[in-house]
Amino acid sequence: MAGTGTARLATVLLIALTVVWGSTFFLIKDLVEHVPSLDFLGVRFLIAAAIMTAIAWRRVARLGRPLLLRSAVLGLLYTAAQILQTVGLETTPASVSGFLTGVYVVLTPLIAALAFRHRIERGTWIAVAVAAAGLVVLTLTGISFGVGEALTLGGALAYALHILATARWARVEHALGMAIVQLWVIGAVCFAAGAPDGITLPSTAGQWASMGYMVVFASILAMWVQTWAQAQITATRAAIIMTAEPVWATAFAVAFGGEGLTWRLLVGGGMILGAMYAVELVAARRPARRDEPPTGAIDAVVRMPGE
C-alpha cells in the first residue's frame, strides 16, 4: 500500500497526464485529416515502443511470463478502447463521443463493486455522480443511439477494464516494463489493422512534430506514468482524476483552437474538478487501499500453470 506522500505524487502525475491528453485533441484533429486514424495509432505507438525498448529493454526481460501475458492483456484492452472510440467517432458527433467515452468514470466503480465485490464509499459514489454530470454539461448537446454510439460505449467499457486491470496487476518495480509491452501490443494491432489499405505517414515537418509530441508525451510518458501511478492508488480514484481530460481538452481548444469560452466549460469543468477534490478528501479520511479484488474474472483469464 502506498504511503500518503506517494499517493499524492501519483495523483499529481495523473492530473499532469490529463493535461497532456487534453493538449493532443487539437493536434490529432489536424493530423488525422491527412493520416488515417489506424495508421496514425500504429505508427505512433510502434515508434514509442521502439524508443522505450532501446532505452530499457532489460525491464521487459525481467517481467517473466505471467507479467508479460498480463501486460499484453492490458495492451489489448487499451487497443480495443482506442479503436472502438476512433471507429465510433466516424459516425458519432464529437460532443456525444466525449460524453460516452467519459462514462468509464461510472463503469469503473460499478464493475469493481458488482463483479469484484469491491466496497465503494458513499462519498466516492457521490463524486462519481458529480463527475458524470459534469461530463454531460461539458460535452453533451444531444444524443441518438446507433452503431457509432454503441461502439463508443464499448470503448468506454474497455477503458474501465483497463483501469481496473492496471490497478490489479501493476507494481512499481515493473511499471516501465509493463508499459513497454503495452506500447508494442497497441502499435502492432493498430498497424496490422491499417496495413491492408497501405500505411500513410505524416508528410510535413509540422505533422511529424505533432507525431513526435504525441510519441514522447502522450505515449511513452503517459503509459509509464499511468502504470506507475495506478500501482499507488485505487482504480476508482484514478478514473475520477482522469475525468479532467475533457476539461483540459476544452481549455486547449479555447486557447489554441479558436473556440469560445462557454457556460458549459465553466459549469461542467467546475463540477469535474469539484468531484476530483471530493474524492481526494474521501481518500484523505482513511488510508488508501489498492483495488485488489479476490482472484476472479480477470486473473482467471491470465493465470499461468503453476502460478
C-alpha positions as semicolon CSV with decimal commas, in nm:
position;residue;x (nm);y (nm);z (nm)
1;M;0,000;0,000;0,000
2;A;0,137;0,339;-0,096
3;G;0,210;0,600;0,170
4;T;0,027;0,931;0,175
5;G;0,314;1,116;0,008
6;T;0,348;0,860;-0,270
7;A;-0,028;0,855;-0,329
8;R;-0,028;1,233;-0,357
9;L;0,257;1,219;-0,610
10;A;0,061;0,961;-0,809
11;T;-0,240;1,193;-0,804
12;V;-0,033;1,491;-0,924
13;L;0,119;1,284;-1,204
14;L;-0,222;1,160;-1,318
15;I;-0,352;1,518;-1,324
16;A;-0,047;1,618;-1,533
17;L;-0,125;1,324;-1,759
18;T;-0,478;1,454;-1,820
19;V;-0,322;1,788;-1,923
20;V;-0,107;1,607;-2,180
21;W;-0,401;1,404;-2,312
22;G;-0,614;1,717;-2,332
23;S;-0,343;1,900;-2,527
24;T;-0,341;1,636;-2,801
25;F;-0,700;1,678;-2,919
26;F;-0,648;1,977;-3,145
27;L;-0,320;1,826;-3,274
28;I;-0,482;1,492;-3,356
29;K;-0,778;1,665;-3,521
30;D;-0,542;1,821;-3,774
31;L;-0,320;1,516;-3,816
32;V;-0,594;1,261;-3,889
33;E;-0,716;1,480;-4,174
34;H;-0,401;1,367;-4,355
35;V;-0,321;1,033;-4,189
36;P;-0,591;0,764;-4,135
37;S;-0,665;0,702;-3,767
38;L;-0,538;0,341;-3,755
39;D;-0,220;0,436;-3,942
40;F;-0,163;0,722;-3,701
41;L;-0,216;0,500;-3,396
42;G;0,001;0,220;-3,532
43;V;0,295;0,440;-3,627
44;R;0,271;0,647;-3,307
45;F;0,275;0,353;-3,069
46;L;0,532;0,146;-3,263
47;I;0,777;0,437;-3,261
48;A;0,716;0,485;-2,889
49;A;0,766;0,113;-2,825
50;A;1,090;0,102;-3,026
51;I;1,234;0,402;-2,841
52;M;1,146;0,264;-2,499
53;T;1,278;-0,082;-2,583
54;A;1,611;0,063;-2,696
55;I;1,638;0,253;-2,368
56;A;1,509;-0,004;-2,120
57;W;1,485;-0,349;-2,282
58;R;1,612;-0,515;-1,963
59;R;1,294;-0,404;-1,785
60;V;1,092;-0,617;-2,026
61;A;1,324;-0,915;-1,984
62;R;1,272;-0,901;-1,606
63;L;0,894;-0,929;-1,624
64;G;0,867;-1,304;-1,651
65;R;0,599;-1,495;-1,838
66;P;0,297;-1,415;-1,615
67;L;0,359;-1,038;-1,616
68;L;0,433;-1,043;-1,989
69;L;0,097;-1,202;-2,052
70;R;-0,084;-0,962;-1,820
71;S;0,087;-0,666;-1,984
72;A;-0,025;-0,796;-2,322
73;V;-0,384;-0,820;-2,196
74;L;-0,361;-0,459;-2,074
75;G;-0,235;-0,359;-2,416
76;L;-0,524;-0,537;-2,588
77;L;-0,777;-0,365;-2,361
78;Y;-0,627;-0,024;-2,438
79;T;-0,613;-0,109;-2,809
80;A;-0,980;-0,205;-2,808
81;A;-1,067;0,121;-2,635
82;Q;-0,869;0,327;-2,888
83;I;-1,009;0,151;-3,195
84;L;-1,372;0,143;-3,075
85;Q;-1,356;0,512;-2,985
86;T;-1,197;0,605;-3,318
87;V;-1,433;0,399;-3,535
88;G;-1,734;0,512;-3,333
89;L;-1,633;0,873;-3,379
90;E;-1,671;0,834;-3,757
91;T;-2,050;0,827;-3,718
92;T;-2,093;0,995;-3,378
93;P;-2,075;1,370;-3,304
94;A;-1,759;1,461;-3,114
95;S;-1,955;1,601;-2,817
96;V;-2,157;1,281;-2,780
97;S;-1,842;1,071;-2,822
98;G;-1,673;1,270;-2,546
99;F;-1,960;1,206;-2,305
100;L;-1,995;0,837;-2,389
101;T;-1,621;0,778;-2,356
102;G;-1,628;0,957;-2,020
103;V;-1,883;0,704;-1,896
104;Y;-1,583;0,495;-1,789
105;V;-1,580;0,704;-1,471
106;V;-1,914;0,542;-1,381
107;L;-1,835;0,197;-1,522
108;T;-1,511;0,163;-1,325
109;P;-1,662;0,161;-0,973
110;L;-1,969;-0,029;-1,098
111;I;-1,755;-0,314;-1,228
112;A;-1,537;-0,304;-0,916
113;A;-1,844;-0,322;-0,692
114;L;-2,059;-0,570;-0,887
115;A;-1,805;-0,807;-1,043
116;F;-1,520;-0,791;-0,793
117;R;-1,719;-0,721;-0,472
118;H;-1,509;-0,413;-0,401
119;R;-1,666;-0,175;-0,149
120;I;-1,703;0,183;-0,271
121;E;-1,755;0,456;-0,011
122;R;-2,068;0,672;-0,032
123;G;-1,857;0,985;-0,079
124;T;-1,685;0,829;-0,379
125;W;-2,022;0,737;-0,536
126;I;-2,131;1,099;-0,495
127;A;-1,808;1,216;-0,659
128;V;-1,866;0,972;-0,947
129;A;-2,218;1,110;-0,998
130;V;-2,097;1,470;-0,991
131;A;-1,815;1,395;-1,235
132;A;-2,053;1,217;-1,473
133;A;-2,297;1,508;-1,454
134;G;-2,011;1,745;-1,524
135;L;-1,923;1,547;-1,835
136;V;-2,282;1,578;-1,951
137;V;-2,281;1,956;-1,903
138;L;-1,940;1,991;-2,066
139;T;-1,988;1,778;-2,376
140;L;-2,343;1,659;-2,439
141;T;-2,560;1,857;-2,679
142;G;-2,789;1,578;-2,797
143;I;-2,780;1,203;-2,850
144;S;-2,941;0,949;-3,080
145;F;-2,827;0,593;-3,015
146;G;-2,690;0,399;-3,310
147;V;-2,394;0,180;-3,412
148;G;-2,142;0,458;-3,355
149;E;-2,272;0,526;-3,007
150;A;-2,269;0,155;-2,923
151;L;-1,906;0,125;-3,037
152;T;-1,811;0,429;-2,830
153;L;-1,974;0,281;-2,520
154;G;-1,777;-0,036;-2,590
155;G;-1,464;0,178;-2,588
156;A;-1,563;0,327;-2,252
157;L;-1,607;-0,026;-2,113
158;A;-1,260;-0,119;-2,241
159;Y;-1,111;0,190;-2,075
160;A;-1,279;0,096;-1,745
161;L;-1,148;-0,260;-1,764
162;H;-0,800;-0,130;-1,845
163;I;-0,806;0,097;-1,539
164;L;-0,925;-0,186;-1,313
165;A;-0,679;-0,440;-1,451
166;T;-0,390;-0,195;-1,425
167;A;-0,477;-0,127;-1,060
168;R;-0,496;-0,504;-1,001
169;W;-0,169;-0,601;-1,169
170;A;0,065;-0,301;-1,177
171;R;0,368;-0,299;-0,948
172;V;0,606;-0,008;-0,907
173;E;0,916;-0,215;-0,986
174;H;0,764;-0,347;-1,310
175;A;0,579;-0,036;-1,429
176;L;0,825;0,054;-1,706
177;G;0,849;-0,298;-1,846
178;M;0,470;-0,339;-1,846
179;A;0,431;-0,004;-2,020
180;I;0,672;-0,106;-2,297
181;V;0,484;-0,430;-2,364
182;Q;0,156;-0,240;-2,384
183;L;0,304;0,005;-2,635
184;W;0,416;-0,284;-2,859
185;V;0,074;-0,451;-2,844
186;I;-0,117;-0,131;-2,921
187;G;0,115;-0,037;-3,206
188;A;0,124;-0,384;-3,362
189;V;-0,253;-0,434;-3,358
190;C;-0,333;-0,087;-3,495
191;F;-0,059;-0,114;-3,761
192;A;-0,187;-0,455;-3,872
193;A;-0,545;-0,323;-3,888
194;G;-0,439;-0,031;-4,107
195;A;-0,195;-0,225;-4,328
196;P;-0,444;-0,373;-4,580
197;D;-0,511;-0,027;-4,724
198;G;-0,147;0,075;-4,703
199;I;0,016;0,282;-4,429
200;T;0,009;0,659;-4,474
201;L;0,281;0,854;-4,296
202;P;0,289;1,223;-4,200
203;S;0,413;1,428;-4,494
204;T;0,518;1,765;-4,349
205;A;0,752;1,883;-4,075
206;G;0,455;2,014;-3,878
207;Q;0,276;1,678;-3,894
208;W;0,591;1,497;-3,780
209;A;0,633;1,748;-3,498
210;S;0,279;1,670;-3,380
211;M;0,352;1,298;-3,409
212;G;0,676;1,342;-3,211
213;Y;0,496;1,525;-2,931
214;M;0,237;1,250;-2,903
215;V;0,502;0,976;-2,917
216;V;0,710;1,127;-2,634
217;F;0,448;1,281;-2,407
218;A;0,112;1,114;-2,488
219;S;0,253;0,763;-2,542
220;I;0,589;0,696;-2,373
221;L;0,550;0,915;-2,065
222;A;0,173;0,868;-2,047
223;M;0,182;0,488;-2,042
224;W;0,468;0,482;-1,794
225;V;0,308;0,738;-1,563
226;Q;-0,036;0,572;-1,571
227;T;0,105;0,227;-1,495
228;W;0,322;0,356;-1,208
229;A;0,056;0,585;-1,062
230;Q;-0,209;0,314;-1,063
231;A;0,023;0,094;-0,862
232;Q;-0,021;0,353;-0,586
233;I;-0,393;0,444;-0,582
234;T;-0,730;0,278;-0,636
235;A;-0,886;0,236;-0,980
236;T;-1,195;0,440;-0,882
237;R;-0,982;0,728;-0,761
238;A;-0,775;0,716;-1,082
239;A;-1,088;0,712;-1,300
240;I;-1,231;1,022;-1,133
241;I;-0,899;1,207;-1,162
242;M;-0,883;1,122;-1,532
243;T;-1,221;1,282;-1,598
244;A;-1,027;1,609;-1,600
245;E;-0,915;1,521;-1,954
246;P;-1,215;1,682;-2,133
247;V;-1,171;1,992;-1,918
248;W;-0,815;2,036;-2,041
249;A;-0,914;1,942;-2,396
250;T;-1,173;2,220;-2,397
251;A;-0,929;2,465;-2,239
252;F;-0,669;2,398;-2,509
253;A;-0,938;2,428;-2,776
254;V;-1,028;2,773;-2,638
255;A;-0,665;2,883;-2,608
256;F;-0,529;2,743;-2,936
257;G;-0,820;2,615;-3,142
258;G;-1,026;2,932;-3,168
259;E;-1,327;2,801;-2,972
260;G;-1,520;3,030;-2,739
261;L;-1,540;3,019;-2,360
262;T;-1,891;2,889;-2,283
263;W;-2,101;2,832;-1,974
264;R;-2,065;2,458;-2,040
265;L;-1,688;2,485;-1,992
266;L;-1,722;2,685;-1,672
267;V;-2,001;2,481;-1,511
268;G;-1,910;2,133;-1,638
269;G;-1,540;2,181;-1,580
270;G;-1,606;2,313;-1,230
271;M;-1,819;2,008;-1,147
272;I;-1,548;1,769;-1,265
273;L;-1,275;1,947;-1,074
274;G;-1,502;1,956;-0,769
275;A;-1,552;1,579;-0,794
276;M;-1,176;1,530;-0,810
277;Y;-1,132;1,741;-0,497
278;A;-1,409;1,547;-0,321
279;V;-1,255;1,208;-0,393
280;E;-0,922;1,337;-0,262
281;L;-1,099;1,434;0,062
282;V;-1,251;1,086;0,085
283;A;-0,909;0,931;0,033
284;A;-0,754;1,154;0,299
285;R;-1,010;1,046;0,561
286;R;-0,884;0,690;0,567
287;P;-0,577;0,500;0,440
288;A;-0,589;0,434;0,068
289;R;-0,640;0,074;-0,041
290;R;-0,547;-0,077;-0,376
291;D;-0,825;-0,218;-0,593
292;E;-0,727;-0,583;-0,545
293;P;-1,045;-0,787;-0,572
294;P;-1,040;-1,157;-0,499
295;T;-0,892;-1,372;-0,772
296;G;-1,168;-1,389;-1,026
297;A;-1,271;-1,289;-1,376
298;I;-0,959;-1,109;-1,498
299;D;-0,700;-1,314;-1,309
300;A;-0,859;-1,638;-1,424
301;V;-0,801;-1,540;-1,787
302;V;-0,430;-1,480;-1,742
303;R;-0,339;-1,734;-1,470
304;M;-0,032;-1,932;-1,572
305;P;0,015;-2,304;-1,499
306;G;0,177;-2,350;-1,159
307;E;0,126;-1,983;-1,059
